[in-house]
Amino acid sequence: MNAVRLPAAEAAKESSSQSALSECVTRTVRRYLADIGDTECAEGLHALVIREVEGPLLREVLAWHDGNQSRAATALGINRATLRKKLAAHGLL
């Protein structure tokens, strides 16, 4: 797996137009790719990122809404049944 390496000026321009969340993801993915080099991610990079990000996202949004699953689901743009399924999958129920 080879990461695309942006020239420093282009990388700086790209990060100036990104949201804080997007910048965080960009930095983290680039660091991960640099760390693994050409080693393949067995489960696939997309699955890895979703698995690593989804749990904390669900936990934080649920906490922000004081454990109210209906409000958390609305904030996430998913229905409550889907939220419950995801919470269970991440061991958060």
Secondary structure, 3 states (H helix, E strand, C coil): CCCCCCCHHHHHHHHHCCCHHHHHHHHHHHHHHHHHCCCCCCCCHHHHHHHHHHHHHHHHHHHHCCCCHHHHHHHHCCCHHHHHHHHHHCCCC
